[in-house]
Amino acid sequence: MEGNEPMISVFSDRIEILSRGTLAPAQTMEGFFLGESIPVNEKLSEIFLQLHISEKSGRGVPKITEMYGKDAFSFRENSIVVTIPFERINKVGNKVGKKVGDKKSLNSRRQKIISEMRDNPNITTAELHNILGVSETAVENNISFLRENGYIERVGSKKAGYWKVL
């Protein structure tokens, strides 16, 4: 790689992603947090795209802000640092917490589906079928249960959308 590649540091309590450079000259702070996509670091943008964390539409910053708040971003003189704390990763959300408190805990298959969707929001039922070793119908039935009970939701279309764990 040449140029200003990102630096990813893993600590015991967090991951820090340092992107060299600052906001693009045409970018405002408000626009940045709204997801107006003017990538300063094309390589970092490509890594996020390949990991299915983000895509070219500029959803990455709003997704990080929604999950971790604007404080996850630190703007330095010549870089932007994103800090992802481990204590927030895989934490049960408020909606799921209420559901678990009101009902029996989810079975292991449904927990695995949620875990896989959290790791890869673009996962398909065919991929879940292979991972879980059950029929696609069984996967679809479990997804229906999770959707109906407020554990997950589909954002966007069946083909181009993604799974959001609530």
C-alpha positions as CSV (number, residue, x, y, z in Angstrom):
1,M,0.0,0.0,0.0
2,E,1.1,3.5,-0.6
3,G,-0.1,6.8,0.8
4,N,-1.9,7.3,4.1
5,E,-3.2,3.8,5.1
6,P,-5.2,3.6,8.3
7,M,-3.7,2.4,11.5
8,I,-5.8,-0.1,13.5
9,S,-4.8,-0.6,17.2
10,V,-6.4,-3.2,19.4
11,F,-6.3,-2.7,23.2
12,S,-7.8,-4.7,26.0
13,D,-10.8,-2.4,26.2
14,R,-11.2,-0.9,22.7
15,I,-10.2,-0.8,19.0
16,E,-8.9,2.5,17.7
17,I,-8.8,3.3,14.0
18,L,-6.6,6.2,13.0
19,S,-7.3,7.7,9.6
20,R,-4.6,10.1,8.5
21,G,-5.8,13.5,7.3
22,T,-8.7,15.7,8.3
23,L,-12.2,16.4,7.0
24,A,-12.2,17.0,3.3
25,P,-12.2,20.8,2.5
26,A,-15.8,20.6,1.2
27,Q,-17.0,18.7,4.3
28,T,-18.6,20.2,7.4
29,M,-18.8,18.6,10.8
30,E,-22.6,18.5,10.5
31,G,-22.3,16.9,7.1
32,F,-19.8,14.4,8.4
33,F,-22.1,13.2,11.2
34,L,-25.1,13.1,8.8
35,G,-23.1,10.7,6.6
36,E,-22.4,13.0,3.6
37,S,-19.8,10.8,2.0
38,I,-16.6,12.6,1.1
39,P,-14.0,10.0,2.1
40,V,-10.6,11.4,3.0
41,N,-9.0,8.0,3.2
42,E,-10.1,5.8,0.3
43,K,-8.2,2.8,1.7
44,L,-10.1,2.9,5.0
45,S,-13.3,3.3,3.1
46,E,-12.4,0.1,1.1
47,I,-11.6,-1.9,4.2
48,F,-15.0,-1.0,5.8
49,L,-16.7,-1.9,2.5
50,Q,-15.0,-5.3,2.4
51,L,-15.9,-6.0,6.0
52,H,-19.5,-5.0,5.4
53,I,-19.3,-2.3,8.0
54,S,-20.1,0.4,5.5
55,E,-20.7,1.0,1.9
56,K,-20.3,3.8,-0.6
57,S,-23.6,5.5,0.5
58,G,-22.0,7.1,3.6
59,R,-23.9,5.1,6.3
60,G,-20.7,4.3,8.2
61,V,-20.4,7.5,10.3
62,P,-24.1,7.6,11.2
63,K,-24.0,3.9,12.2
64,I,-21.0,4.4,14.4
65,T,-22.5,7.6,15.9
66,E,-25.8,5.8,16.6
67,M,-24.1,2.9,18.4
68,Y,-21.2,4.8,20.2
69,G,-22.1,8.5,20.0
70,K,-20.2,11.4,18.5
71,D,-17.6,11.0,21.2
72,A,-16.3,7.9,19.4
73,F,-14.7,10.3,16.9
74,S,-11.6,12.3,17.9
75,F,-10.5,15.0,15.4
76,R,-6.8,15.7,15.7
77,E,-4.6,18.1,13.8
78,N,-3.7,15.6,11.1
79,S,-5.9,12.6,11.7
80,I,-9.3,11.4,12.7
81,V,-9.5,8.5,15.3
82,V,-12.5,6.3,15.8
83,T,-12.7,4.5,19.1
84,I,-14.9,1.4,19.5
85,P,-15.1,0.3,23.1
86,F,-15.4,-3.5,23.7
87,E,-18.0,-3.1,26.5
88,R,-20.6,-1.9,23.9
89,I,-19.9,-4.7,21.4
90,N,-22.3,-7.7,21.8
91,K,-24.2,-5.9,24.5
92,V,-27.9,-6.7,24.7
93,G,-30.0,-3.7,23.6
94,N,-32.8,-2.2,25.6
95,K,-35.5,-3.8,23.5
96,V,-33.9,-7.2,23.6
97,G,-33.3,-6.8,27.4
98,K,-37.0,-6.1,28.0
99,K,-38.0,-9.1,25.8
100,V,-35.5,-11.4,27.7
101,G,-36.9,-10.2,31.0
102,D,-40.5,-10.8,30.0
103,K,-40.0,-14.2,28.4
104,K,-37.8,-17.2,28.5
105,S,-34.3,-16.6,27.1
106,L,-33.8,-17.2,23.4
107,N,-32.7,-20.7,22.4
108,S,-29.2,-21.2,21.2
109,R,-30.2,-21.3,17.5
110,R,-31.9,-17.8,17.7
111,Q,-29.0,-16.5,19.8
112,K,-26.6,-17.7,17.0
113,I,-28.7,-16.1,14.3
114,I,-28.5,-12.7,16.2
115,S,-24.8,-13.1,16.7
116,E,-24.2,-13.9,13.0
117,M,-26.4,-10.9,12.0
118,R,-24.5,-8.6,14.4
119,D,-21.2,-9.8,12.9
120,N,-22.4,-9.6,9.3
121,P,-25.6,-7.4,8.8
122,N,-25.6,-8.5,5.1
123,I,-25.9,-12.3,5.9
124,T,-28.3,-14.3,3.9
125,T,-30.7,-17.1,4.9
126,A,-28.6,-19.4,2.7
127,E,-25.5,-18.5,4.6
128,L,-27.3,-19.0,7.9
129,H,-28.5,-22.4,6.7
130,N,-24.9,-23.4,6.1
131,I,-23.6,-22.0,9.4
132,L,-26.4,-23.5,11.5
133,G,-26.7,-26.8,9.6
134,V,-30.5,-26.6,9.5
135,S,-32.9,-26.1,6.6
136,E,-33.6,-22.7,5.1
137,T,-37.2,-23.1,6.3
138,A,-36.0,-23.5,9.9
139,V,-33.8,-20.4,9.4
140,E,-36.7,-18.4,8.0
141,N,-39.1,-19.5,10.8
142,N,-36.5,-18.4,13.4
143,I,-36.0,-15.1,11.6
144,S,-39.8,-14.6,11.6
145,F,-39.9,-15.1,15.3
146,L,-37.0,-12.7,15.9
147,R,-38.6,-10.0,13.8
148,E,-42.1,-10.4,15.3
149,N,-40.8,-10.2,18.8
150,G,-38.6,-7.1,18.1
151,Y,-35.2,-8.7,18.3
152,I,-34.2,-7.8,14.7
153,E,-35.5,-5.8,11.8
154,R,-34.8,-5.7,8.1
155,V,-33.6,-2.3,6.8
156,G,-34.0,-1.8,3.1
157,S,-35.0,-4.3,0.5
158,K,-34.6,-8.1,0.7
159,K,-31.8,-8.0,-1.9
160,A,-30.0,-4.7,-1.0
161,G,-30.9,-4.3,2.6
162,Y,-29.3,-5.4,5.9
163,W,-30.2,-6.8,9.3
164,K,-30.3,-4.5,12.3
165,V,-30.1,-6.2,15.7
166,L,-32.3,-4.2,18.1
